[in-house]
Amino acid sequence: MSEYHLEASIAALHCAASTYEETDWTGILEINDALYRLRPTAIVALNRAVAMGKVRGPEEGLSEM
């Protein structure tokens, strides 16, 4: 599994949602966790923090940043 597979998986979850509200943020967070372990960059960390905020609330997302 490469970073490209993980990024494609995140994009697929975004595309699969009929609406923004139906986005599978838990799945996106899990994939971002795996992507961060593979490639711990600032952009991946930021994307992970956004997903964290959607899943666990804005306070958790902000603390991750």
Residue pairs with C-beta under 8 A, 6 or more apart in sequence:
1 34
1 38
2 38
3 35
3 38
3 39
6 31
6 34
6 35
6 38
7 35
9 31
10 28
10 31
10 32
10 35
10 47
13 23
13 24
13 27
13 28
13 31
14 23
14 28
16 24
17 23
17 24
23 54
25 51
25 54
25 55
26 55
28 51
28 54
29 48
29 51
29 52
29 54
29 55
32 44
32 47
32 48
32 51
33 48
35 44
35 48
36 44
36 45
36 48
45 64
45 65
46 65
48 64
49 61
49 62
49 64
49 65
50 61
51 61
52 60
52 61
52 64
53 60
53 61
53 62
53 64
54 61
